[in-house]
Amino acid sequence: MSRLITATGLAVAHGARTALSGVDFHIDRGEIVTVVGPNGSGKTTLIRALMGAVPLSSGRIDRAKGLKIGYVPQKLAIDPTLPMTLRRFLDLPKRVSDARAAVALEEAGARDLAMRPLSGLSGGQFQRAMLARAILSDPDLLILDEPTQGLDQPGSAAFYRHIEHLRDAHGCAVLMVSHDLHVVMSASDRVVCLNGHVCCEGTPAVVSAAPAYRELFGTGTGGALALYRHDHDHDHGHDHGHDNAGHFHPHHDHG
């Protein structure tokens, strides 16, 4: 399995405040990895560091040669008075053919939205628009920062199905930051629990049972990650969420 990104001993500071320290992280081609953690735990900082958008205080990041990343940010500031259709939006920063745009829109579940003004899209439609733009580059790694924020549970579930389909169709890896502990994809190969450092990681079932996870998130949901499931999990004859169930690595906090 080819490794796309490896981070070793990653530390990032915002001024005097340490956002991340001692973070080891990796993602391989075809993997779906979800990063969870409370607000202010450094989730977005980790993504930005992996993309090379913030300087490191220490540690190193190794990226596969020629790595292509598609990025769906948490939000995008767009002037609502700007008369721009979704199709025109896909031409930024460089023009794409109608054929390629059509394929990306279809894959993102946004085929019928091409001529809609961006300002008229709902939250879920806008996320699919952003997803279409991210997959135009045919990425090796798709990074999504809280992609279902503001969506209801059925909306989140539908969005996750698109993500899973894209992973299967393109063989890309998916790195997702989630604030929603109730809907972590059952297809996540690994969940990484972050709070300035890696508290624990493993399959969803293993992480939800980890003491460090329960300490962070309490036991309001019985301490469990509710795994979003859907029928086609069983069509493949295996369940992405629960293979390698032994892969749990507790990380001790020496701080």
NUZA-418454 format. One record per residue (C-alpha): residue number from 1; residue in three letters; x, y, z. Coordinates in Angstrom, 1 decimal, padded with zeros to 4 digits, m for minus. Layout:
# NUZA-418454
<r resi="NUM" resn="ALA" xx="X" yy="Y" zz="Z"/>
...
This chain:
# NUZA-418454
<r resi="1" resn="MET" xx="000.0" yy="000.0" zz="000.0"/>
<r resi="2" resn="SER" xx="001.5" yy="003.3" zz="m001.0"/>
<r resi="3" resn="ARG" xx="001.9" yy="005.9" zz="001.7"/>
<r resi="4" resn="LEU" xx="000.7" yy="009.4" zz="000.7"/>
<r resi="5" resn="ILE" xx="001.7" yy="011.5" zz="003.7"/>
<r resi="6" resn="THR" xx="003.8" yy="010.8" zz="006.8"/>
<r resi="7" resn="ALA" xx="004.0" yy="013.3" zz="009.6"/>
<r resi="8" resn="THR" xx="006.6" yy="012.7" zz="012.4"/>
<r resi="9" resn="GLY" xx="006.7" yy="014.6" zz="015.7"/>
<r resi="10" resn="LEU" xx="004.6" yy="017.4" zz="014.3"/>
<r resi="11" resn="ALA" xx="004.4" yy="020.6" zz="016.3"/>
<r resi="12" resn="VAL" xx="002.6" yy="023.9" zz="015.3"/>
<r resi="13" resn="ALA" xx="002.4" yy="027.1" zz="017.4"/>
<r resi="14" resn="HIS" xx="000.1" yy="030.0" zz="016.9"/>
<r resi="15" resn="GLY" xx="002.1" yy="032.8" zz="018.6"/>
<r resi="16" resn="ALA" xx="002.8" yy="031.7" zz="022.2"/>
<r resi="17" resn="ARG" xx="000.1" yy="029.0" zz="022.1"/>
<r resi="18" resn="THR" xx="001.0" yy="025.5" zz="021.0"/>
<r resi="19" resn="ALA" xx="m001.8" yy="024.1" zz="018.8"/>
<r resi="20" resn="LEU" xx="m000.2" yy="020.7" zz="018.1"/>
<r resi="21" resn="SER" xx="002.7" yy="018.9" zz="019.7"/>
<r resi="22" resn="GLY" xx="004.3" yy="015.5" zz="019.0"/>
<r resi="23" resn="VAL" xx="001.8" yy="014.4" zz="016.4"/>
<r resi="24" resn="ASP" xx="002.6" yy="011.3" zz="014.3"/>
<r resi="25" resn="PHE" xx="000.2" yy="010.8" zz="011.5"/>
<r resi="26" resn="HIS" xx="000.1" yy="008.9" zz="008.2"/>
<r resi="27" resn="ILE" xx="m002.4" yy="008.1" zz="005.5"/>
<r resi="28" resn="ASP" xx="m002.2" yy="005.5" zz="002.7"/>
<r resi="29" resn="ARG" xx="m003.8" yy="005.4" zz="m000.7"/>
<r resi="30" resn="GLY" xx="m007.4" yy="004.2" zz="m000.6"/>
<r resi="31" resn="GLU" xx="m007.8" yy="004.8" zz="003.2"/>
<r resi="32" resn="ILE" xx="m010.6" yy="006.8" zz="004.8"/>
<r resi="33" resn="VAL" xx="m009.3" yy="008.4" zz="008.0"/>
<r resi="34" resn="THR" xx="m011.5" yy="010.6" zz="010.2"/>
<r resi="35" resn="VAL" xx="m010.0" yy="013.0" zz="012.7"/>
<r resi="36" resn="VAL" xx="m012.2" yy="013.9" zz="015.7"/>
<r resi="37" resn="GLY" xx="m011.7" yy="016.2" zz="018.6"/>
<r resi="38" resn="PRO" xx="m013.3" yy="019.0" zz="020.6"/>
<r resi="39" resn="ASN" xx="m013.2" yy="022.6" zz="019.4"/>
<r resi="40" resn="GLY" xx="m009.8" yy="024.0" zz="019.6"/>
<r resi="41" resn="SER" xx="m008.1" yy="020.6" zz="019.5"/>
<r resi="42" resn="GLY" xx="m006.0" yy="021.4" zz="016.4"/>
<r resi="43" resn="LYS" xx="m008.0" yy="019.5" zz="013.8"/>
<r resi="44" resn="THR" xx="m007.9" yy="022.3" zz="011.1"/>
<r resi="45" resn="THR" xx="m004.3" yy="023.1" zz="012.0"/>
<r resi="46" resn="LEU" xx="m003.4" yy="019.5" zz="011.3"/>
<r resi="47" resn="ILE" xx="m005.0" yy="019.6" zz="007.9"/>
<r resi="48" resn="ARG" xx="m003.3" yy="023.0" zz="007.0"/>
<r resi="49" resn="ALA" xx="000.0" yy="021.6" zz="008.2"/>
<r resi="50" resn="LEU" xx="m000.3" yy="018.5" zz="006.1"/>
<r resi="51" resn="MET" xx="m001.1" yy="020.7" zz="003.0"/>
<r resi="52" resn="GLY" xx="001.9" yy="022.9" zz="003.7"/>
<r resi="53" resn="ALA" xx="m000.2" yy="025.9" zz="004.5"/>
<r resi="54" resn="VAL" xx="001.2" yy="026.6" zz="008.0"/>
<r resi="55" resn="PRO" xx="004.8" yy="026.5" zz="009.2"/>
<r resi="56" resn="LEU" xx="005.9" yy="023.8" zz="011.6"/>
<r resi="57" resn="SER" xx="007.6" yy="024.5" zz="014.9"/>
<r resi="58" resn="SER" xx="009.2" yy="021.1" zz="014.8"/>
<r resi="59" resn="GLY" xx="008.8" yy="017.7" zz="013.2"/>
<r resi="60" resn="ARG" xx="008.7" yy="016.8" zz="009.5"/>
<r resi="61" resn="ILE" xx="006.2" yy="015.9" zz="006.9"/>
<r resi="62" resn="ASP" xx="007.0" yy="013.6" zz="004.0"/>
<r resi="63" resn="ARG" xx="004.6" yy="013.7" zz="001.0"/>
<r resi="64" resn="ALA" xx="004.5" yy="011.2" zz="m001.9"/>
<r resi="65" resn="LYS" xx="006.2" yy="012.6" zz="m005.0"/>
<r resi="66" resn="GLY" xx="003.7" yy="014.5" zz="m007.2"/>
<r resi="67" resn="LEU" xx="000.9" yy="014.2" zz="m004.5"/>
<r resi="68" resn="LYS" xx="m002.3" yy="015.8" zz="m005.7"/>
<r resi="69" resn="ILE" xx="m004.7" yy="017.1" zz="m003.0"/>
<r resi="70" resn="GLY" xx="m008.3" yy="018.0" zz="m003.4"/>
<r resi="71" resn="TYR" xx="m009.5" yy="020.2" zz="m000.6"/>
<r resi="72" resn="VAL" xx="m013.0" yy="021.0" zz="000.6"/>
<r resi="73" resn="PRO" xx="m012.7" yy="023.8" zz="003.2"/>
<r resi="74" resn="GLN" xx="m015.1" yy="024.3" zz="006.1"/>
<r resi="75" resn="LYS" xx="m016.5" yy="027.4" zz="004.5"/>
<r resi="76" resn="LEU" xx="m015.7" yy="029.7" zz="001.6"/>
<r resi="77" resn="ALA" xx="m016.3" yy="033.4" zz="001.8"/>
<r resi="78" resn="ILE" xx="m018.1" yy="034.3" zz="m001.5"/>
<r resi="79" resn="ASP" xx="m019.8" yy="037.6" zz="m002.1"/>
<r resi="80" resn="PRO" xx="m023.5" yy="036.6" zz="m002.2"/>
<r resi="81" resn="THR" xx="m024.1" yy="039.5" zz="m004.7"/>
<r resi="82" resn="LEU" xx="m021.7" yy="037.9" zz="m007.1"/>
<r resi="83" resn="PRO" xx="m023.7" yy="036.6" zz="m010.1"/>
<r resi="84" resn="MET" xx="m021.8" yy="033.4" zz="m010.5"/>
<r resi="85" resn="THR" xx="m023.2" yy="030.0" zz="m011.5"/>
<r resi="86" resn="LEU" xx="m021.8" yy="026.8" zz="m010.2"/>
<r resi="87" resn="ARG" xx="m020.5" yy="025.9" zz="m013.7"/>
<r resi="88" resn="ARG" xx="m018.6" yy="029.2" zz="m013.8"/>
<r resi="89" resn="PHE" xx="m017.3" yy="028.5" zz="m010.3"/>
<r resi="90" resn="LEU" xx="m015.7" yy="025.3" zz="m011.5"/>
<r resi="91" resn="ASP" xx="m013.6" yy="027.3" zz="m014.0"/>
<r resi="92" resn="LEU" xx="m011.7" yy="029.0" zz="m011.2"/>
<r resi="93" resn="PRO" xx="m008.8" yy="029.2" zz="m011.0"/>
<r resi="94" resn="LYS" xx="m008.5" yy="027.7" zz="m014.5"/>
<r resi="95" resn="ARG" xx="m011.0" yy="026.8" zz="m017.1"/>
<r resi="96" resn="VAL" xx="m012.2" yy="023.2" zz="m017.4"/>
<r resi="97" resn="SER" xx="m014.0" yy="021.6" zz="m020.3"/>
<r resi="98" resn="ASP" xx="m017.7" yy="021.1" zz="m020.2"/>
<r resi="99" resn="ALA" xx="m017.2" yy="017.4" zz="m020.4"/>
<r resi="100" resn="ARG" xx="m014.9" yy="017.3" zz="m017.3"/>
<r resi="101" resn="ALA" xx="m017.2" yy="019.7" zz="m015.4"/>
<r resi="102" resn="ALA" xx="m020.1" yy="017.4" zz="m016.1"/>
<r resi="103" resn="VAL" xx="m018.3" yy="014.3" zz="m014.8"/>
<r resi="104" resn="ALA" xx="m017.3" yy="016.1" zz="m011.6"/>
<r resi="105" resn="LEU" xx="m020.8" yy="017.4" zz="m011.0"/>
<r resi="106" resn="GLU" xx="m022.3" yy="014.0" zz="m011.6"/>
<r resi="107" resn="GLU" xx="m019.8" yy="012.3" zz="m009.2"/>
<r resi="108" resn="ALA" xx="m020.5" yy="014.9" zz="m006.5"/>
<r resi="109" resn="GLY" xx="m024.2" yy="014.5" zz="m006.8"/>
<r resi="110" resn="ALA" xx="m024.6" yy="018.0" zz="m008.2"/>
<r resi="111" resn="ARG" xx="m025.5" yy="017.4" zz="m011.8"/>
<r resi="112" resn="ASP" xx="m028.7" yy="019.4" zz="m011.8"/>
<r resi="113" resn="LEU" xx="m027.1" yy="022.4" zz="m010.1"/>
<r resi="114" resn="ALA" xx="m024.7" yy="023.6" zz="m012.9"/>
<r resi="115" resn="MET" xx="m026.6" yy="026.6" zz="m013.9"/>
<r resi="116" resn="ARG" xx="m027.8" yy="027.6" zz="m010.4"/>
<r resi="117" resn="PRO" xx="m026.3" yy="030.8" zz="m008.9"/>
<r resi="118" resn="LEU" xx="m023.9" yy="029.9" zz="m006.1"/>
<r resi="119" resn="SER" xx="m025.7" yy="032.3" zz="m003.8"/>
<r resi="120" resn="GLY" xx="m028.9" yy="030.3" zz="m004.2"/>
<r resi="121" resn="LEU" xx="m027.5" yy="026.9" zz="m003.1"/>
<r resi="122" resn="SER" xx="m028.4" yy="025.3" zz="000.2"/>
<r resi="123" resn="GLY" xx="m025.7" yy="024.2" zz="002.6"/>
<r resi="124" resn="GLY" xx="m025.8" yy="020.6" zz="001.3"/>
<r resi="125" resn="GLN" xx="m025.8" yy="021.7" zz="m002.3"/>
<r resi="126" resn="PHE" xx="m022.9" yy="024.1" zz="m001.7"/>
<r resi="127" resn="GLN" xx="m020.9" yy="021.2" zz="m000.1"/>
<r resi="128" resn="ARG" xx="m021.5" yy="019.1" zz="m003.2"/>
<r resi="129" resn="ALA" xx="m020.4" yy="022.1" zz="m005.4"/>
<r resi="130" resn="MET" xx="m017.1" yy="022.3" zz="m003.4"/>
<r resi="131" resn="LEU" xx="m016.7" yy="018.6" zz="m003.7"/>
<r resi="132" resn="ALA" xx="m017.1" yy="018.7" zz="m007.5"/>
<r resi="133" resn="ARG" xx="m014.4" yy="021.4" zz="m007.6"/>
<r resi="134" resn="ALA" xx="m012.1" yy="019.4" zz="m005.4"/>
<r resi="135" resn="ILE" xx="m012.3" yy="016.2" zz="m007.6"/>
<r resi="136" resn="LEU" xx="m011.6" yy="018.1" zz="m010.8"/>
<r resi="137" resn="SER" xx="m007.9" yy="017.8" zz="m010.1"/>
<r resi="138" resn="ASP" xx="m008.3" yy="014.0" zz="m009.9"/>
<r resi="139" resn="PRO" xx="m006.7" yy="014.0" zz="m006.4"/>
<r resi="140" resn="ASP" xx="m004.7" yy="011.2" zz="m004.7"/>
<r resi="141" resn="LEU" xx="m005.9" yy="012.6" zz="m001.4"/>
<r resi="142" resn="LEU" xx="m009.3" yy="014.3" zz="m000.7"/>
<r resi="143" resn="ILE" xx="m009.3" yy="016.4" zz="002.4"/>
<r resi="144" resn="LEU" xx="m012.6" yy="017.6" zz="003.9"/>
<r resi="145" resn="ASP" xx="m012.8" yy="020.0" zz="006.8"/>
<r resi="146" resn="GLU" xx="m016.1" yy="019.4" zz="008.7"/>
<r resi="147" resn="PRO" xx="m017.9" yy="018.8" zz="005.4"/>
<r resi="148" resn="THR" xx="m021.3" yy="018.0" zz="007.1"/>
<r resi="149" resn="GLN" xx="m021.4" yy="021.0" zz="009.4"/>
<r resi="150" resn="GLY" xx="m024.9" yy="022.5" zz="009.2"/>
<r resi="151" resn="LEU" xx="m026.4" yy="019.4" zz="007.5"/>
<r resi="152" resn="ASP" xx="m029.1" yy="017.3" zz="009.2"/>
<r resi="153" resn="GLN" xx="m028.4" yy="013.6" zz="009.7"/>
<r resi="154" resn="PRO" xx="m030.0" yy="012.4" zz="006.3"/>
<r resi="155" resn="GLY" xx="m028.0" yy="015.2" zz="004.6"/>
<r resi="156" resn="SER" xx="m024.8" yy="014.1" zz="006.3"/>
<r resi="157" resn="ALA" xx="m025.5" yy="010.4" zz="005.4"/>
<r resi="158" resn="ALA" xx="m026.1" yy="011.3" zz="001.7"/>
<r resi="159" resn="PHE" xx="m022.8" yy="013.3" zz="001.6"/>
<r resi="160" resn="TYR" xx="m020.9" yy="010.5" zz="003.2"/>
<r resi="161" resn="ARG" xx="m022.2" yy="008.1" zz="000.6"/>
<r resi="162" resn="HIS" xx="m020.8" yy="010.3" zz="m002.1"/>
<r resi="163" resn="ILE" xx="m017.4" yy="010.4" zz="m000.4"/>
<r resi="164" resn="GLU" xx="m017.4" yy="006.6" zz="m000.1"/>
<r resi="165" resn="HIS" xx="m018.3" yy="006.2" zz="m003.8"/>
<r resi="166" resn="LEU" xx="m015.6" yy="008.6" zz="m004.8"/>
<r resi="167" resn="ARG" xx="m013.0" yy="006.7" zz="m002.8"/>
<r resi="168" resn="ASP" xx="m014.1" yy="003.4" zz="m004.4"/>
<r resi="169" resn="ALA" xx="m014.3" yy="004.9" zz="m007.9"/>
<r resi="170" resn="HIS" xx="m010.9" yy="006.8" zz="m007.8"/>
<r resi="171" resn="GLY" xx="m008.9" yy="004.8" zz="m005.3"/>
<r resi="172" resn="CYS" xx="m008.0" yy="008.1" zz="m003.6"/>
<r resi="173" resn="ALA" xx="m007.5" yy="008.4" zz="000.1"/>
<r resi="174" resn="VAL" xx="m009.9" yy="010.5" zz="002.1"/>
<r resi="175" resn="LEU" xx="m009.0" yy="012.6" zz="005.2"/>
<r resi="176" resn="MET" xx="m011.9" yy="014.0" zz="007.0"/>
<r resi="177" resn="VAL" xx="m012.3" yy="016.2" zz="010.0"/>
<r resi="178" resn="SER" xx="m015.5" yy="015.7" zz="011.8"/>
<r resi="179" resn="HIS" xx="m017.2" yy="017.6" zz="014.7"/>
<r resi="180" resn="ASP" xx="m020.1" yy="015.2" zz="014.5"/>
<r resi="181" resn="LEU" xx="m019.4" yy="012.3" zz="016.8"/>
<r resi="182" resn="HIS" xx="m022.8" yy="010.8" zz="016.1"/>
<r resi="183" resn="VAL" xx="m022.1" yy="010.2" zz="012.4"/>
<r resi="184" resn="VAL" xx="m018.7" yy="008.9" zz="011.8"/>
<r resi="185" resn="MET" xx="m018.6" yy="006.9" zz="008.6"/>
<r resi="186" resn="SER" xx="m018.6" yy="003.2" zz="009.2"/>
<r resi="187" resn="ALA" xx="m016.3" yy="003.1" zz="006.2"/>
<r resi="188" resn="SER" xx="m013.5" yy="004.9" zz="008.2"/>
<r resi="189" resn="ASP" xx="m010.6" yy="002.6" zz="008.2"/>
<r resi="190" resn="ARG" xx="m009.2" yy="004.6" zz="011.1"/>
<r resi="191" resn="VAL" xx="m010.4" yy="007.3" zz="013.5"/>
<r resi="192" resn="VAL" xx="m007.8" yy="009.6" zz="015.0"/>
<r resi="193" resn="CYS" xx="m008.8" yy="011.3" zz="018.3"/>
<r resi="194" resn="LEU" xx="m007.0" yy="014.7" zz="018.6"/>
<r resi="195" resn="ASN" xx="m006.6" yy="017.1" zz="021.4"/>
<r resi="196" resn="GLY" xx="m003.4" yy="019.0" zz="020.7"/>
<r resi="197" resn="HIS" xx="m001.8" yy="015.6" zz="020.5"/>
<r resi="198" resn="VAL" xx="m003.0" yy="012.2" zz="019.3"/>
<r resi="199" resn="CYS" xx="m005.0" yy="010.8" zz="022.2"/>
<r resi="200" resn="CYS" xx="m005.9" yy="007.5" zz="020.6"/>
<r resi="201" resn="GLU" xx="m006.5" yy="006.0" zz="017.1"/>
<r resi="202" resn="GLY" xx="m007.9" yy="002.9" zz="015.6"/>
<r resi="203" resn="THR" xx="m011.0" yy="001.6" zz="014.0"/>
<r resi="204" resn="PRO" xx="m014.2" yy="003.4" zz="015.0"/>
<r resi="205" resn="ALA" xx="m015.3" yy="000.6" zz="017.3"/>
<r resi="206" resn="VAL" xx="m012.0" yy="000.5" zz="019.1"/>
<r resi="207" resn="VAL" xx="m011.7" yy="004.3" zz="019.5"/>
<r resi="208" resn="SER" xx="m015.2" yy="004.7" zz="020.9"/>
<r resi="209" resn="ALA" xx="m014.2" yy="002.2" zz="023.6"/>
<r resi="210" resn="ALA" xx="m010.9" yy="003.9" zz="024.4"/>
<r resi="211" resn="PRO" xx="m010.6" yy="005.7" zz="027.8"/>
<r resi="212" resn="ALA" xx="m009.0" yy="008.7" zz="026.2"/>
<r resi="213" resn="TYR" xx="m011.9" yy="009.1" zz="023.9"/>
<r resi="214" resn="ARG" xx="m014.5" yy="008.8" zz="026.7"/>
<r resi="215" resn="GLU" xx="m012.5" yy="011.3" zz="028.8"/>
<r resi="216" resn="LEU" xx="m012.6" yy="013.9" zz="026.0"/>
<r resi="217" resn="PHE" xx="m016.2" yy="013.4" zz="024.9"/>
<r resi="218" resn="GLY" xx="m017.9" yy="012.1" zz="028.0"/>
<r resi="219" resn="THR" xx="m020.4" yy="009.4" zz="028.0"/>
<r resi="220" resn="GLY" xx="m023.4" yy="011.4" zz="026.9"/>
<r resi="221" resn="THR" xx="m023.9" yy="009.0" zz="024.0"/>
<r resi="222" resn="GLY" xx="m022.9" yy="006.0" zz="026.1"/>
<r resi="223" resn="GLY" xx="m019.4" yy="006.9" zz="025.1"/>
<r resi="224" resn="ALA" xx="m020.0" yy="005.3" zz="021.7"/>
<r resi="225" resn="LEU" xx="m019.5" yy="006.6" zz="018.2"/>
<r resi="226" resn="ALA" xx="m022.8" yy="005.9" zz="016.5"/>
<r resi="227" resn="LEU" xx="m021.7" yy="004.4" zz="013.2"/>
<r resi="228" resn="TYR" xx="m023.6" yy="005.5" zz="010.2"/>
<r resi="229" resn="ARG" xx="m024.4" yy="002.3" zz="008.2"/>
<r resi="230" resn="HIS" xx="m026.0" yy="001.7" zz="004.9"/>
<r resi="231" resn="ASP" xx="m027.0" yy="m001.3" zz="002.9"/>
<r resi="232" resn="HIS" xx="m024.2" yy="m001.5" zz="000.4"/>
<r resi="233" resn="ASP" xx="m021.6" yy="m002.1" zz="003.2"/>
<r resi="234" resn="HIS" xx="m022.9" yy="m005.7" zz="003.1"/>
<r resi="235" resn="ASP" xx="m022.9" yy="m005.9" zz="m000.7"/>
<r resi="236" resn="HIS" xx="m019.1" yy="m005.9" zz="m000.8"/>
<r resi="237" resn="GLY" xx="m018.9" yy="m008.9" zz="001.6"/>
<r resi="238" resn="HIS" xx="m016.9" yy="m006.9" zz="004.0"/>
<r resi="239" resn="ASP" xx="m017.4" yy="m004.0" zz="006.4"/>
<r resi="240" resn="HIS" xx="m014.7" yy="m001.3" zz="006.0"/>
<r resi="241" resn="GLY" xx="m015.4" yy="m000.1" zz="009.6"/>
<r resi="242" resn="HIS" xx="m014.4" yy="m003.2" zz="011.4"/>
<r resi="243" resn="ASP" xx="m011.4" yy="m004.8" zz="009.8"/>
<r resi="244" resn="ASN" xx="m008.1" yy="m004.6" zz="011.6"/>
<r resi="245" resn="ALA" xx="m010.0" yy="m004.2" zz="014.8"/>
<r resi="246" resn="GLY" xx="m006.9" yy="m004.9" zz="016.7"/>
<r resi="247" resn="HIS" xx="m005.2" yy="m001.7" zz="015.5"/>
<r resi="248" resn="PHE" xx="m005.5" yy="000.5" zz="018.6"/>
<r resi="249" resn="HIS" xx="m002.5" yy="002.5" zz="019.7"/>
<r resi="250" resn="PRO" xx="m002.9" yy="004.4" zz="023.0"/>
<r resi="251" resn="HIS" xx="m000.8" yy="007.5" zz="023.1"/>
<r resi="252" resn="HIS" xx="000.4" yy="008.6" zz="026.5"/>
<r resi="253" resn="ASP" xx="000.4" yy="012.2" zz="027.3"/>
<r resi="254" resn="HIS" xx="003.7" yy="013.1" zz="028.9"/>
<r resi="255" resn="GLY" xx="002.6" yy="016.8" zz="029.3"/>
